[in-house]
Amino acid sequence: MVPIIKNRLVVLGVIAVLASVISAAIAHEGASGIVKMRMDKFKQSQQQLKSLIAHTKAEKYDEVARLAGYLAEWGAQIPAHFPKGSTQKPTEARPEIWLDFENFTAKAEAFRLAAIRIEEAARLNDKGAVSQAIQDTAASCKSCHAMFRAK
């Protein structure tokens, strides 16, 4: 690759990362209390999932299992981070969470169980099972967001 093009690609990559960080910071601006706490935890879990994918590709299964354990712990904690009345802006939580809290809790449990499957597969060094469990975990996020997250 021509050095100029390569350098431009590096610059564009850095700009994309910075834009992502800045937009996350702006999204959390003004958040406080439990709303900020849960927004930060969701951002952290998103970063952990990305790291987990990279470690899977590198076949670093001890690290995959460790990160999956954190995700499973967060899955168990999610419902407690949504007490009634925690709708202060800039929350992205839709009112449907509290209208159908049982379903919301079930989706958090699906996330937790999928993360546990990642951890178990990683302990067996089973890349195929880890990859499938990662897909299941990501699908559980998407399913919950479609119903309960405003964007």
Sequence and secondary structure as in RCSB ss.txt:
>XXXX:A:sequence
MVPIIKNRLVVLGVIAVLASVISAAIAHEGASGIVKMRMDKFKQSQQQLKSLIAHTKAEKYDEVARLAGYLAEWG
AQIPAHFPKGSTQKPTEARPEIWLDFENFTAKAEAFRLAAIRIEEAARLNDKGAVSQAIQDTAASCKSCHAMFRA
K
>XXXX:A:secstr
  HHHHHHHHHHHHHHHHHHHHHHHHHHTT  HHHHHHHHHHHHHHHHHHHHHHHHHTT HHHHHHHHHHHHHHH
HHGGGG  TT   TT  B THHHHTHHHHHHHHHHHHHHHHHHHHHHHTT HHHHHHHHHHHHHHHHHHHHHHB 
 
